[in-house]
Amino acid sequence: MVSAIISIVITFLIAFLPNPATAEERGVKAMVKDIHWLGHDTFKVVGEKVIYTDPFKIKKKDTADIILVTHEHFDHCSPEDIKKIQGPNSVIVATADCAKKLSGKIKIIKPGGKINVEGIEIEAVPAYNTNKPFHPKANGWVGYIFTVKGHRIYVAGDTDYIPEMKDLKVDIALLPVSGTYVMTAEEAVKTALDIKPKIAIPMHYGSIVGSEDDARRFAEGLKGKIEVVILPEE
């Protein structure tokens, strides 16, 4: 009799109480609504603070709380675009070579570095090429993992599929897919399968190199494995 009652209670709990994993997934999906793709590797993420990544070809003036710059190439470290979103209190997080081109409140970081800016936890992770010369590992360029509303968001920067990615723990991954200067869509699929984010978002296409076809191939490669959201360019 007792065991029967216990069985009924367990069945009720499974059927009617919220599933923590499902609730977490709902939270991540809600976070995606606050991630705006402005083209190339430029994202505006709205949470406790307004965060921009690699501002390039900015169409509207705005004020960012935090600006993350991955490396010094013109389509990632663009002083004129950064000025369009830079207010007196904006904090720029960048590598040392980028900092030389910029002014204002700047925090210099390198791979492996961790800082807290305005309450936002930010980690710099390696980003480099393995089979092309454009982004040497020796340059110390980075991607970032930053936490917004309790969710860890990874913007990979300009990188190939590299061994360090296997150790990353993130909820949302923003990954380059265009090839030529970065990993291809197929390599980005391998990256996502290593990282296992709840949601993956393709980037680095439609501007310098790459097209929507790269994003679609990326999504197709992860179908049934990891949810992919292809954001419209704003």
Long-range contacts (C-beta under 8 A, 24 or more apart in sequence): 24-198, 25-198, 27-149, 27-150, 27-151, 28-151, 28-171, 28-172, 28-198, 28-199, 29-199, 31-148, 31-149, 31-151, 31-153, 31-171, 31-172, 32-172, 32-199, 32-201, 32-229, 34-148, 34-149, 35-153, 35-172, 35-174, 35-201, 35-231, 36-231, 36-234, 37-201, 37-203, 37-231, 37-232, 37-233, 37-234, 38-233, 38-234, 39-206, 39-207, 39-233, 40-75, 40-203, 40-204, 40-206, 40-207, 40-208, 41-70, 41-75, 41-76, 41-155, 41-157, 41-158, 41-174, 41-176, 41-203, 41-204, 43-155, 43-174, 43-203, 45-146, 45-148, 45-153, 47-148, 47-149, 48-118, 48-119, 48-120, 48-148, 48-149, 49-118, 49-119, 49-120, 49-148, 51-120, 51-146, 51-148, 52-85, 53-144, 53-155, 53-174, 54-155, 54-157, 55-81, 55-82, 55-84, 55-85, 56-81, 56-207, 57-81, 57-207, 58-84, 58-85, 60-84, 61-85, 63-87, 63-90, 64-90, 65-89, 65-90, 65-91, 65-118, 66-90, 66-91, 66-92, 66-93, 66-117, 66-118, 66-120, 66-122, 66-146, 67-91, 67-92, 67-93, 67-94, 68-93, 68-94, 68-122, 68-144, 68-146, 68-155, 69-93, 69-94, 69-95, 69-98, 69-102, 70-95, 70-127, 70-141, 70-142, 70-143, 70-144, 70-155, 70-157, 70-158, 71-95, 71-97, 71-98, 71-127, 71-135, 71-139, 71-141, 71-142, 71-157, 71-158, 72-97, 72-98, 72-101, 72-141, 73-158, 75-207, 75-208, 76-157, 76-158, 77-101, 77-102, 91-117, 91-118, 93-117, 93-122, 93-124, 93-144, 95-140, 95-141, 95-142, 96-140, 97-139, 109-142, 110-140, 110-142, 111-140, 111-141, 111-142, 120-146, 120-147, 120-148, 121-146, 121-147, 122-146, 125-154, 125-164, 125-168, 126-159, 126-162, 126-164, 127-156, 127-157, 127-158, 127-159, 127-162, 128-159, 128-160, 128-162, 129-158, 129-159, 129-160, 129-181, 129-182, 130-160, 130-161, 130-162, 131-160, 132-160, 132-181, 134-158, 134-181, 135-159, 135-181, 135-182, 145-170, 154-195, 154-197, 155-203, 156-191, 156-203, 158-182, 158-204, 159-183, 160-187, 161-187, 161-188, 161-190, 161-191, 165-191, 165-194, 165-195, 166-194, 166-195, 168-194, 168-195, 169-195, 170-195, 170-197, 171-197, 171-198, 171-199, 172-197, 172-198, 172-199, 172-200, 172-201, 173-197, 173-199, 173-200, 173-201, 174-201, 174-203, 175-200, 175-201, 175-202, 175-203, 175-218, 176-202, 176-203, 176-204, 176-205, 177-202, 177-203, 177-204, 177-205, 177-210, 177-214, 177-215, 177-217, 177-218, 178-204, 178-205, 178-208, 178-209, 178-210, 178-211, 178-214, 179-209, 179-210, 179-214, 180-209, 180-210, 181-208, 181-209, 184-214, 185-214, 185-215, 185-217, 185-218, 185-221, 186-217, 186-221, 188-218, 189-218, 189-221, 189-222, 192-222, 192-225, 192-226, 193-222, 193-225, 193-226, 196-226, 197-226, 198-226, 198-227, 199-226, 199-227, 199-228, 199-229, 200-226, 200-227, 200-228, 200-229, 201-228, 201-229, 201-230, 201-231, 202-228, 202-230, 206-233
